[in-house]
Amino acid sequence: MARGQSRSSNTLVVPQASQALDQLKYEVAQELGIQIPQDGYMGYMATRDTGAIGGHITRRLVQIAEQALSGTQGR
């Protein structure tokens, strides 16, 4: 599949979120030292690596939501 395409049937409530999530994916991968292929196709990556990226993205999104709900965003 081409970069930015997905087989997922999930639809984003905010269409602009797709670009932000894609950027977050690359940031997390870089922090973990995982190289994402230039064409964006992750089918040949190890499941362990893709799972690590997804897990860290989820943790980061939960942390962002908790901060937003508690009113301590940016502090």
DRENPABA-276093 format. One record per atom (N, C-alpha, C): residue in three letters; chain; x, y, z. Coordinates in steps of 0.2 Angstrom, whole numbers, plus 5000, padded with zeros to 4 digits. Example, Ala and Ser with C-alpha at 12.3 -4.5 7.8 and 13.67 -1.06 7.14 Angstrom:
     r   c     c1     c2     c3
   ALA   A   5066   4972   5039
   ALA   A   5062   4978   5039
   ALA   A   5066   4984   5039
   SER   A   5064   4989   5035
   SER   A   5068   4995   5036
   SER   A   5064   5000   5039
//
This chain:
     r   c     c1     c2     c3
   MET   A   5004   4994   5000
   MET   A   5000   5000   5000
   MET   A   5004   5006   5000
   ALA   A   5002   5011   4997
   ALA   A   5006   5018   4997
   ALA   A   5006   5021   5004
   ARG   A   5010   5026   5004
   ARG   A   5011   5029   5011
   ARG   A   5004   5033   5012
   GLY   A   5002   5033   5018
   GLY   A   4996   5036   5020
   GLY   A   4990   5033   5019
   GLN   A   4990   5027   5016
   GLN   A   4984   5023   5014
   GLN   A   4984   5017   5020
   SER   A   4978   5015   5021
   SER   A   4977   5010   5026
   SER   A   4971   5006   5024
   ARG   A   4971   5000   5026
   ARG   A   4965   4995   5025
   ARG   A   4960   4996   5031
   SER   A   4962   5000   5036
   SER   A   4957   5001   5041
   SER   A   4951   5004   5039
   SER   A   4945   5001   5043
   SER   A   4939   5004   5041
   SER   A   4937   5010   5046
   ASN   A   4942   5011   5051
   ASN   A   4941   5017   5055
   ASN   A   4941   5024   5051
   THR   A   4936   5028   5053
   THR   A   4936   5034   5050
   THR   A   4938   5040   5056
   LEU   A   4942   5044   5054
   LEU   A   4944   5049   5059
   LEU   A   4938   5055   5059
   VAL   A   4937   5057   5065
   VAL   A   4932   5062   5066
   VAL   A   4934   5069   5064
   VAL   A   4941   5070   5065
   VAL   A   4944   5076   5062
   VAL   A   4949   5074   5057
   PRO   A   4947   5075   5051
   PRO   A   4952   5073   5045
   PRO   A   4959   5075   5045
   GLN   A   4960   5081   5048
   GLN   A   4967   5084   5049
   GLN   A   4971   5079   5054
   ALA   A   4968   5075   5058
   ALA   A   4971   5071   5063
   ALA   A   4976   5066   5059
   SER   A   4974   5064   5053
   SER   A   4978   5059   5050
   SER   A   4985   5061   5049
   GLN   A   4986   5068   5047
   GLN   A   4993   5070   5046
   GLN   A   4997   5071   5053
   ALA   A   4993   5073   5058
   ALA   A   4996   5073   5064
   ALA   A   4998   5066   5067
   LEU   A   4994   5061   5066
   LEU   A   4996   5054   5068
   LEU   A   5001   5051   5064
   ASP   A   5002   5053   5058
   ASP   A   5007   5051   5054
   ASP   A   5014   5054   5056
   GLN   A   5014   5060   5058
   GLN   A   5020   5063   5060
   GLN   A   5022   5060   5067
   LEU   A   5017   5059   5071
   LEU   A   5018   5056   5078
   LEU   A   5021   5049   5077
   LYS   A   5019   5045   5072
   LYS   A   5022   5039   5071
   LYS   A   5029   5039   5069
   TYR   A   5031   5044   5065
   TYR   A   5038   5045   5063
   TYR   A   5042   5047   5069
   GLU   A   5040   5052   5073
   GLU   A   5043   5054   5079
   GLU   A   5045   5048   5084
   VAL   A   5039   5044   5085
   VAL   A   5040   5039   5090
   VAL   A   5045   5034   5087
   ALA   A   5045   5032   5081
   ALA   A   5050   5028   5078
   ALA   A   5057   5030   5078
   GLN   A   5058   5036   5077
   GLN   A   5064   5039   5078
   GLN   A   5067   5039   5085
   GLU   A   5063   5040   5090
   GLU   A   5064   5040   5097
   GLU   A   5066   5033   5099
   LEU   A   5063   5028   5096
   LEU   A   5064   5021   5097
   LEU   A   5070   5018   5093
   GLY   A   5073   5022   5088
   GLY   A   5078   5020   5084
   GLY   A   5076   5015   5079
   ILE   A   5069   5015   5077
   ILE   A   5067   5011   5072
   ILE   A   5066   5015   5065
   GLN   A   5069   5012   5060
   GLN   A   5069   5015   5053
   GLN   A   5062   5013   5050
   ILE   A   5058   5018   5048
   ILE   A   5052   5016   5044
   ILE   A   5054   5017   5036
   PRO   A   5052   5012   5032
   PRO   A   5054   5012   5025
   PRO   A   5052   5019   5022
   GLN   A   5056   5021   5017
   GLN   A   5054   5028   5014
   GLN   A   5047   5028   5010
   ASP   A   5045   5022   5008
   ASP   A   5039   5022   5004
   ASP   A   5033   5021   5009
   GLY   A   5034   5021   5015
   GLY   A   5029   5020   5020
   GLY   A   5026   5014   5021
   TYR   A   5028   5009   5017
   TYR   A   5025   5002   5018
   TYR   A   5028   4998   5023
   MET   A   5025   4997   5028
   MET   A   5028   4993   5034
   MET   A   5027   4986   5034
   GLY   A   5025   4983   5029
   GLY   A   5023   4976   5028
   GLY   A   5029   4971   5030
   TYR   A   5035   4974   5028
   TYR   A   5041   4970   5029
   TYR   A   5045   4971   5036
   MET   A   5042   4975   5040
   MET   A   5045   4977   5046
   MET   A   5043   4971   5051
   ALA   A   5047   4971   5056
   ALA   A   5046   4966   5062
   ALA   A   5040   4968   5066
   THR   A   5036   4963   5067
   THR   A   5030   4964   5071
   THR   A   5031   4967   5078
   ARG   A   5037   4965   5081
   ARG   A   5039   4968   5087
   ARG   A   5040   4976   5086
   ASP   A   5043   4978   5081
   ASP   A   5044   4985   5080
   ASP   A   5038   4989   5079
   THR   A   5034   4986   5074
   THR   A   5027   4990   5073
   THR   A   5023   4990   5079
   GLY   A   5023   4985   5083
   GLY   A   5020   4985   5090
   GLY   A   5022   4990   5095
   ALA   A   5029   4990   5095
   ALA   A   5032   4995   5099
   ALA   A   5030   5002   5097
   ILE   A   5030   5004   5091
   ILE   A   5028   5010   5088
   ILE   A   5021   5012   5090
   GLY   A   5016   5007   5089
   GLY   A   5009   5008   5091
   GLY   A   5008   5009   5098
   GLY   A   5012   5005   5102
   GLY   A   5011   5005   5109
   GLY   A   5013   5012   5112
   HIS   A   5019   5015   5110
   HIS   A   5021   5021   5112
   HIS   A   5016   5027   5109
   ILE   A   5014   5026   5103
   ILE   A   5009   5031   5101
   ILE   A   5003   5031   5106
   THR   A   5000   5025   5107
   THR   A   4994   5025   5112
   THR   A   4996   5028   5119
   ARG   A   5002   5027   5121
   ARG   A   5004   5030   5128
   ARG   A   5004   5037   5127
   ARG   A   5007   5040   5122
   ARG   A   5008   5047   5121
   ARG   A   5001   5050   5120
   LEU   A   4996   5047   5116
   LEU   A   4990   5050   5115
   LEU   A   4986   5050   5122
   VAL   A   4986   5045   5126
   VAL   A   4983   5045   5133
   VAL   A   4986   5050   5137
   GLN   A   4992   5051   5137
   GLN   A   4995   5056   5141
   GLN   A   4993   5063   5139
   ILE   A   4993   5064   5132
   ILE   A   4990   5071   5130
   ILE   A   4983   5072   5132
   ALA   A   4979   5067   5132
   ALA   A   4972   5068   5134
   ALA   A   4971   5069   5141
   GLU   A   4975   5065   5145
   GLU   A   4975   5066   5152
   GLU   A   4977   5073   5154
   GLN   A   4982   5076   5151
   GLN   A   4984   5083   5152
   GLN   A   4979   5088   5150
   ALA   A   4976   5087   5144
   ALA   A   4971   5091   5142
   ALA   A   4965   5091   5147
   LEU   A   4963   5085   5149
   LEU   A   4957   5085   5154
   LEU   A   4959   5088   5161
   SER   A   4965   5087   5163
   SER   A   4967   5090   5169
   SER   A   4968   5098   5169
   GLY   A   4969   5100   5163
   GLY   A   4970   5107   5162
   GLY   A   4978   5109   5164
   THR   A   4982   5104   5163
   THR   A   4989   5106   5164
   THR   A   4993   5105   5158
   GLN   A   4990   5106   5152
   GLN   A   4993   5106   5146
   GLN   A   4999   5111   5145
   GLY   A   5005   5109   5144
   GLY   A   5010   5114   5143
   GLY   A   5014   5116   5149
   ARG   A   5012   5113   5155
   ARG   A   5015   5115   5161
   ARG   A   5020   5110   5163
//
